[in-house]
Amino acid sequence: MKKIAVLTSALISACLATSVCAAENYSVNPLVKGLEKSPERVLLVGNSFMYYNCGVTGYISGLAKDKNKKLTLTMATIGGAGLDWHDVKSYLRPNGLRSYSTTDDGSNKLIFHKYPGGKVFEAVILQDNSQGPVHPELKKFFEKYGAIHSKDIRATGAEPIFLMTWAYADKPEMTKQLADATIRVANENKALVIPVGLAFAQALKERPDLKLTVEDNRHPTAAGSYLEGAVIFAALTRTSPQGAPFLGGCEKPLAKKDAQFLQTIAWKTVKEFYEWK
């Protein structure tokens, strides 16, 4: 019995020392622990998990404004889409997305943008179908197109990033399944993972009263979109969203205490996942 106790203690020490311990909600460790440089122009590719509540970009932008971080965000989303539905390579052409924009001074004046070397975006966030990474018939598409899109994104000089989505409210076991599947594919492509699913699980653990999904148990409430945006913001900028007065937009502002709670969860999740000090 004493030998077993000593051996167990040694294994635990080795596990902690090498950072290979299985976390509560994932067992595959991420290889990429952060971006070398915070991107300013970011494309988000996904589906309704991104565009609900007037779009997660509004939440990211609100936090970025409060934290004085420059972020220009563009979404390319299709309801129900997996990565195989998106022609990401076409999204990255210089005369396509973000080739022009309208001024926000009320004049509706157009600004045509020029991108040196054709590099429109500095990072592209890829989000698969909500069950795609673990679905027996769909996961092969996630793996295949995760690799194809990563290659095409890097060919423009941008950085591919994978978004880890959250478990359905009635299927909490999906948290670990989605986390491991997403991290595994991201590791194969040497890409960053944004751990939104882990943040959802932690928030629900600490505040089960705070609804993060609507009645279908899948799509985000305003609080869910806020948390998604806060995690993305923290991962992209390496900056805590804590203290930002932004409470959300789209006529769905949160209570101040709820926004502050979600900001804290987002930063805690990101720091622990990437092992930031």
GIBELTA-V379537 format. One record per residue. N is the residue number from 1. SS is DSSP state (@ for helix, = for strand, . for the rest). PHI is phi in whole degrees, -180 to 180 (NA if undefined). Layout:
# GIBELTA-V379537
n=[N | N]
ss=[SS | SS]
phi=[PHI | PHI]
This chain:
# GIBELTA-V379537
n=[1 | 2 | 3 | 4 | 5 | 6 | 7 | 8 | 9 | 10 | 11 | 12 | 13 | 14 | 15 | 16 | 17 | 18 | 19 | 20 | 21 | 22 | 23 | 24 | 25 | 26 | 27 | 28 | 29 | 30 | 31 | 32 | 33 | 34 | 35 | 36 | 37 | 38 | 39 | 40 | 41 | 42 | 43 | 44 | 45 | 46 | 47 | 48 | 49 | 50 | 51 | 52 | 53 | 54 | 55 | 56 | 57 | 58 | 59 | 60 | 61 | 62 | 63 | 64 | 65 | 66 | 67 | 68 | 69 | 70 | 71 | 72 | 73 | 74 | 75 | 76 | 77 | 78 | 79 | 80 | 81 | 82 | 83 | 84 | 85 | 86 | 87 | 88 | 89 | 90 | 91 | 92 | 93 | 94 | 95 | 96 | 97 | 98 | 99 | 100 | 101 | 102 | 103 | 104 | 105 | 106 | 107 | 108 | 109 | 110 | 111 | 112 | 113 | 114 | 115 | 116 | 117 | 118 | 119 | 120 | 121 | 122 | 123 | 124 | 125 | 126 | 127 | 128 | 129 | 130 | 131 | 132 | 133 | 134 | 135 | 136 | 137 | 138 | 139 | 140 | 141 | 142 | 143 | 144 | 145 | 146 | 147 | 148 | 149 | 150 | 151 | 152 | 153 | 154 | 155 | 156 | 157 | 158 | 159 | 160 | 161 | 162 | 163 | 164 | 165 | 166 | 167 | 168 | 169 | 170 | 171 | 172 | 173 | 174 | 175 | 176 | 177 | 178 | 179 | 180 | 181 | 182 | 183 | 184 | 185 | 186 | 187 | 188 | 189 | 190 | 191 | 192 | 193 | 194 | 195 | 196 | 197 | 198 | 199 | 200 | 201 | 202 | 203 | 204 | 205 | 206 | 207 | 208 | 209 | 210 | 211 | 212 | 213 | 214 | 215 | 216 | 217 | 218 | 219 | 220 | 221 | 222 | 223 | 224 | 225 | 226 | 227 | 228 | 229 | 230 | 231 | 232 | 233 | 234 | 235 | 236 | 237 | 238 | 239 | 240 | 241 | 242 | 243 | 244 | 245 | 246 | 247 | 248 | 249 | 250 | 251 | 252 | 253 | 254 | 255 | 256 | 257 | 258 | 259 | 260 | 261 | 262 | 263 | 264 | 265 | 266 | 267 | 268 | 269 | 270 | 271 | 272 | 273 | 274 | 275 | 276 | 277]
ss=[. | @ | @ | @ | @ | @ | @ | @ | @ | @ | @ | @ | @ | @ | @ | @ | @ | @ | . | . | . | . | = | . | . | = | . | . | . | . | . | . | . | . | . | . | . | . | . | . | = | = | = | = | = | = | . | @ | @ | @ | @ | @ | @ | @ | . | @ | @ | @ | @ | @ | @ | @ | @ | @ | @ | @ | . | . | . | . | . | = | = | = | = | = | = | . | . | . | . | . | @ | @ | @ | . | . | @ | @ | @ | @ | . | . | . | . | . | . | . | . | = | = | = | . | . | . | . | . | . | . | = | = | = | . | . | . | @ | @ | @ | . | . | . | . | = | = | = | = | . | . | . | . | . | . | . | . | . | . | . | . | @ | @ | @ | @ | @ | @ | @ | @ | @ | @ | @ | @ | @ | @ | @ | @ | @ | . | . | . | = | = | = | = | = | . | . | . | . | . | . | . | . | . | . | @ | @ | @ | @ | @ | @ | @ | @ | @ | @ | @ | @ | @ | @ | @ | . | . | . | = | = | = | . | @ | @ | @ | @ | @ | @ | @ | @ | @ | @ | @ | . | . | . | . | . | . | = | . | . | . | . | . | . | = | . | @ | @ | @ | @ | @ | @ | @ | @ | @ | @ | @ | @ | @ | @ | @ | @ | . | . | . | . | . | . | . | . | . | . | . | . | . | . | . | . | . | . | @ | @ | @ | @ | @ | @ | @ | @ | @ | @ | @ | @ | @ | @ | @ | @ | @ | @ | @ | . | . | .]
phi=[NA | -65 | -65 | -64 | -63 | -65 | -64 | -61 | -61 | -66 | -65 | -63 | -63 | -66 | -60 | -66 | -68 | -101 | 57 | -110 | -65 | -73 | -74 | -58 | -115 | -160 | -122 | -100 | -84 | -70 | -81 | -97 | -110 | 153 | -84 | -65 | -141 | -69 | -77 | -107 | -114 | -128 | -106 | -111 | -113 | -175 | -146 | -66 | -64 | -95 | -93 | -61 | 59 | 70 | 100 | -66 | -61 | -65 | -72 | -63 | -63 | -62 | -69 | -62 | -62 | -66 | -99 | 56 | -111 | -86 | -139 | -110 | -116 | -133 | -113 | -126 | -129 | -136 | -57 | 77 | -72 | -102 | -64 | -73 | -82 | -100 | -94 | -61 | -57 | -71 | -67 | -96 | -70 | -61 | -99 | -111 | -58 | 64 | -74 | -153 | -147 | -106 | -66 | -101 | -97 | 90 | -88 | 61 | -71 | -90 | -120 | -94 | -94 | -117 | -119 | -55 | 73 | 76 | -89 | -75 | -116 | -97 | -152 | -130 | -94 | -107 | -125 | -84 | -50 | -60 | -118 | -53 | -62 | -120 | -73 | -59 | -99 | -104 | -62 | -65 | -73 | -61 | -67 | -66 | -81 | -61 | -72 | -61 | -66 | -61 | -65 | -67 | -65 | -67 | -64 | -94 | 93 | -93 | -110 | -79 | -137 | -105 | -98 | -84 | -88 | -104 | -72 | -65 | -58 | -94 | -138 | -60 | -64 | -67 | -55 | -69 | -62 | -66 | -61 | -64 | -65 | -70 | -63 | -61 | -69 | -63 | -61 | -62 | -106 | 51 | -122 | -74 | -114 | -100 | -85 | -63 | -59 | -68 | -66 | -60 | -62 | -69 | -62 | -70 | -67 | -86 | -136 | -63 | -78 | -90 | -74 | -108 | -130 | -82 | -62 | -80 | 70 | -124 | -76 | -77 | -74 | -59 | -66 | -66 | -66 | -62 | -66 | -57 | -65 | -67 | -68 | -62 | -58 | -63 | -68 | -74 | -103 | 57 | -128 | -73 | -80 | -61 | 93 | -70 | -74 | -59 | -113 | 109 | -124 | 57 | 59 | -133 | -68 | -90 | -67 | -56 | -65 | -72 | -62 | -64 | -62 | -68 | -60 | -65 | -62 | -60 | -68 | -62 | -63 | -64 | -60 | -69 | -66 | -91 | 61 | -78 | -86]
